[in-house]
Amino acid sequence: MPFEVRTAPSEPPEEFLLSNILIIDDSKFLCAVLRDTLEKTGHRAVTVNSIIEAAKYLKTETPDLILLDINLPGAVQGNDACRMLKSSPSCKNVAIVLMSGAPPAEMAKKQQECGADGFLVKPFTPPQIVEWLTTNQALFVRP
């Protein structure tokens, strides 16, 4: 399986729809595919193409989930951004899932190093994303 995640110990809610998924990736195509896929299944998703855009969004919104590309343009890479987000009081309980084309072993290491809740290895298909969200819904239940 091309993706892994730590799962939360609590049971998922009966009806599972995320109302605020933040997708941070410099690929506008991937952002559009992810957003469209998630919205077709009833979730609500917002896309941004940089950490700067994400920071602006996070000033007023607290997402249920952040899908974060590791290889972003600019000075702050995704794993550094993850560390900063996890240390922020407003985002410390938000599930952050890293995305990259790196091998699973490397992704698992980065996940541990930056405190992410999981990772997805690119490329993945829209059905795989939906399956992954459904399988790992316990991760998104906030304390």
N, C-alpha and C positions, 0 to 999 in steps of 0.2 A: 504494500500500500504506500503511495507516495506522500502521505502526510500523517503526522502524529500530533497528539495533544495530551497534556495532563488533564484529567477530568476532575471536576469538583465533586465532593462527596454527597452533596444534596441531590434530591430528586428533581427532575425538570418539571416545569409547570405542565398542566394538561394540554393547553393550547399554546403552541410555541411560535410566537412571531416577535421579531426584534423590531422596535420602532425607530432605532437610531444606530445604524452601522456606518462607521466612518472608514472609507477606503482611501489609503494614502499610497499612491503609486504614480510615478512619472509617465507611465504609459497611458495615454488618454484612451486608447483602444481597450486595454485591459480594464480600466476603470468603468468604461461604458458597458462592457460585457458583464462584469460583476454586478454593477448597479441594476442593469436590466434583468439579469437572472434572479437576483434577490428580490426585486420588486414584483416580478411575475409570480413569485411564491408567497407574496404577502408581506415581506419585510420592507422596511424603509431604509434606503441607503443614500449617503452623500459621498461625493468623490472630491478629492483635492489632489493636486499634482506635486506638492512640496510640503516640507515641514513648516515653512512660513505660513502657507495657506491653512495648514492644520492648526497651527497655534492660534490664528485668528478665529477659526471655527470653534476651537475648544474654550475660548474666552466666554462664550455664551451657551455652549451646549455640552452635555455630558453623554457620550455615546454608550450603548450597551456593549459594543464590540468595535475594536479597531483592527482592521486588516492593514498591516504595515509592510511595505516593500523595504527590504534591507538596503538595496542599492539605489539610493536617491541622489539626485544631483545636489551639489552644494556641500557646505562644510560639515553638516550634521548627517551622519548615516542613520539608517533605520534602527540599528541596535543601540546606538547612543540616544536616539530619540526615545526608544522604549524605556531605557533607564530613567531618563528625565520624566517621562510620563508616569512611570510607576512610583516615582518619588514625589509626585505632585498630589496634594490632598484631594483634588477634584477628580483625578484619574487613577488613584491607587487601586480601586476596586474594579476598574474597567478591564475586561478581558482584551488582551493584545495578542494577536496572532501574526507572526512574521511570515513574509512571503519572499521566496527567492528561488532561483534555479540551482542553487548550491546543493551538493549531495546531502541526503538525510543526516548522516553523521555530523557533518559540519553545521547543519541547521540545529540539531539537537544541542550542540555545544554552544552556539550563539544564543539559543533560547535560554539555557541555564545561565549564561553569563549576564544577560541583560534582564532577566526576570520575566520574560514573555510567558504567556499561558499556553502557547502552542506554535506550530508552524505548518505552513503549506509549501510543498515543493512545486515550483512551476516547471513545465506547463501543467495546468489542470483544466478540466472541462467544466462547463456550467453544471451538468448533472453531478459531478464530483463535489462541487461546492455545496450544493443543496444537500447531498447525502452527508457530507462532513458536518454541516450545521445541525442537521437532524440527529446524527449520531452523538454529537458533543454538546447537546443543548444544556446539560447540567453545568457546563462551564460558564454560562451566561446568567445564571441565577445569582443576583446580587445578595450579599449578606445583609 
